[in-house]
Structures are given as C-alpha cells and as structure tokens.
Amino acid sequence: MSYDTQVPPAAAPQVMRNGLGTAALILGIIGTLSGLVPLFFWLAGILGLIALILGLVARGRVKRREANNKGVALTGAILGLAALVLSVVGAVITFTAVSDAVDELDKAVKDAAPKDPSASPKAKAPAGDAGKKDKGAGLADGDTSVYDDDVKVTVSDPKPYTPGEYAVGHTKGNTAYQVTVVIENGGKEKFDTALVSLSATAGNDGVASEQIFDDKVGTGFEGTIMPGKKATITVAFDTPKAAKNLTVEVNPGFTYDASQWELKLG
C-alpha cells in the first residue's frame, strides 16, 4: 500500500514596506539643507513637518514588523525635526531683517520729507535792544539770530566792495557790497554747514541781488562747526546803484526758519 504525501506550499516571504522611511529620510535631508538658508524657512518647515510625520509612521511599521529600515525611519524623523527648528530660526531672522529694513526705509523717507514748520528750530528774539523786535521783523546789522538749538547767526554792516576783474555775478554799473556772516554753535551737537544758504534783495522793490564770486569772496561755509566754535565767511552782493537798503536772508539748514537782516546802504 502506498501513501501520497503532500507538502504544504512554502509561505510567501513578507514584502517589507520601507517606502515611508526612505521618503522621510529624503525629505528630511532636503528640508534641513533648506533650513540653512533663512529665506527658505517656509520650505524647510513644510518638508520638515512631512518628514517627521512619515518618519514616525515608518517607525510604527517597523514595530509591527511591516518594515525593517528602523535606522532610516529614525534618521528621517530626526532630520524632519531639525528642519522644523531651522525653519523657525530662519523665520525669525527673515522677519527681523525685513522689519529693520522697513524701519530704515521709513527713517530715510522721514528725513527726506519736508519737515513740519512747527517742528523746525525757531529763531529766538535777538539779544540786546533788538530783542524787543517781533520775530517777524528784519534784524539790523550786527544783530544775532539765536535758534532753539543755540545756533547763532550774525550778519555785519555792509561795506562797499570792488569785484575782481573776472568776477561772476557783478553787472557793470551796479554797486557791490560785502557783508560778514558768522555762525556760532552754542549747542551740544556738531552743526553741519552743508545746507546753509544765503540770498539777498535790494531796494524797496526787493530786486534780487546776485551773489558775487571772485578770487576773494563767494566761498560758502564748509564742514561742521563743533559745539562752542564758530565759522565766518565774507559774501558780496550786486545791487542797483540807487538802492538804499539790502535785505540779507540766511537759512541755517533744511529744518530751520530763515532769518532776515535789513541793512542800510550808502
């Protein structure tokens, strides 16, 4: 008698589901590298979060023996977490830099914009007898206009001036007069003279008087005036021959009010 023996078929080998661990590792690497560049913080955050989730899910598969790439899954999760941390750091750096840039831009715009006249340094009443004058009245020769920041401007009595042979700004038949302008810095901060401007009009009709430039006059204020120091220049203006008065206006700078001196000629 013979017996047939049947051997049961061998069980098919279980296929390991390692895809999630591998994906977590790849995304974790890319996310971490992106996090090293602050501007890519958003990409690092997205990839880091996905890598962390995939790495944790892959670890679960390893525990259930559905996958055997424990090290890959763990590394992917760690890199995902690192990418998230770098994304937060990158976001802080980026937003801080943008905020600083906006502040600097706002400051530059405010500095360039015309100032509110009410915020400009005002001229105090000049010292001495002239102090009884209204602020809007013209100052006399030798009077000093004192501003709120203790910048002081003084204009001297005009004197006849003979322009040089190659003078610019002088018209034949007109009369030239020179005045001395002194700026004293009585404040605590250095004063920049770059924006100091001077102009003049002559006669009762207020005809514009050209400033004369030659080898002796015409050079304006230069550099800065330190606290407690002063600077002096001589300027000359061209006036009609019949003019009896000269109005000299000095503006110490963009944020200051101009002051005027009513000077008698002749």
C-alpha positions, 0 to 999 in steps of 0.5 A, a space after each residue: 500500500 502506498 501513501 501520497 504525501 503532500 507538502 504544504 506550499 512554502 509561505 510567501 516571504 513578507 514584502 517589507 514596506 520601507 517606502 515611508 522611511 526612505 521618503 522621510 529620510 529624503 525629505 528630511 535631508 532636503 528640508 534641513 539643507 533648506 533650513 540653512 538658508 533663512 529665506 527658505 524657512 517656509 520650505 524647510 518647515 513644510 518638508 520638515 513637518 512631512 518628514 517627521 510625520 512619515 518618519 514616525 509612521 515608518 517607525 510604527 511599521 517597523 514595530 509591527 514588523 511591516 518594515 525593517 529600515 528602523 535606522 532610516 525611519 529614525 534618521 528621517 524623523 530626526 532630520 524632519 525635526 531639525 528642519 522644523 527648528 531651522 525653519 523657525 530660526 530662519 523665520 525669525 531672522 527673515 522677519 527681523 531683517 525685513 522689519 529693520 529694513 522697513 524701519 530704515 526705509 521709513 527713517 530715510 523717507 522721514 528725513 527726506 520729507 519736508 519737515 513740519 514748520 512747527 517742528 523746525 528750530 525757531 529763531 529766538 528774539 535777538 539779544 540786546 535792544 533788538 530783542 524787543 523786535 517781533 520775530 517777524 521783523 528784519 534784524 539790523 546789522 550786527 544783530 544775532 539770530 539765536 535758534 532753539 538749538 543755540 545756533 547763532 547767526 550774525 550778519 555785519 554792516 555792509 561795506 562797499 566792495 570792488 569785484 575782481 576783474 573776472 568776477 561772476 555775478 557783478 553787472 557793470 554799473 551796479 554797486 557791490 557790497 560785502 557783508 560778514 556772516 558768522 555762525 556760532 554753535 552754542 549747542 551740544 551737537 556738531 552743526 553741519 554747514 552743508 545746507 546753509 544758504 544765503 540770498 539777498 534783495 535790494 531796494 524797496 522793490 526787493 530786486 534780487 541781488 546776485 551773489 558775487 564770486 571772485 578770487 576773494 569772496 563767494 566761498 560758502 561755509 564748509 564742514 561742521 562747526 563743533 559745539 562752542 566754535 564758530 565759522 565766518 565767511 565774507 559774501 558780496 552782493 550786486 545791487 542797483 546803484 540807487 538802492 538804499 537798503 539790502 535785505 540779507 536772508 540766511 537759512 541755517 539748514 533744511 529744518 530751520 526758519 530763515 532769518 532776515 537782516 535789513 541793512 542800510 546802504 550808502 
